[in-house]
């Protein structure tokens, strides 16, 4: 088990070098539980053994395990150790305009977000036409979204800087462990009323393919382009999201009314 945990934690640390290390360990353990590699009732190695086997301090290991106990993924028995809890460990996705359904029809409730880029845009682009002119410019976020541990998507999100400027200041952790919409609503105090989804089949762009399918980046395959326009009650668009999705066995469930 130590080798398995060490390999998966190392993968998360390499993939998200700017994320707090305890979150990388936490997400690695959740991923292994969901995949069935760590079964219900399995006892984890001691904190000291984990710290010795992983490139993490004892304090980081303790923080990750404490977080998992508090969220219900693990439980502790006095003098016996830390164990994998029962139940569904997939996390609820908080993007209300769409969701993924697994091949068996169950809703996907686990996504790992990796923030690739965060920038303020002063140059002109089609985001200006969609979101409207803004003296402060616009904000662009680029993410890698791992869906249910099964496949990766490439996501770009464009926002008005006069509303989304706080998102340039928050720690990457906030953007990697929560979807943008609730953060935008909480920090910019806007209330998104409805959304429009547009889906079409496209040749995956090379930048997106390099993130999702690096071995096919030179000749990207076909995939889906899902555009979501989040709007206020007066139909003003406050966020424009573009997600490129590779071929997979999952289904999309789309919504328009969010309230």
ABEGO torsion letter per residue (X at the ends): XAAAAAAAAAAAAAABAABBAAAAAAAAAAAAAAAGABBBGBBBBBAAAAAAABBBBAAAAAAAAAAAAAAGABBBBBGAEBBBBBEBABBBBABAABBBBBAAGBBBABBBBBBABBBBBABBBAAAAAAEBBAAEBBBBBBBBBBGGABBBBBBBBBBAAAAAAAAABBAAAAAABBAAAAAAAAAGBBBABBBBBBBBBBBBAAAAAAABAAAAABBBBBBBBBBBBBBAAGBBABBBBBBBBBBABBBBBBABAX
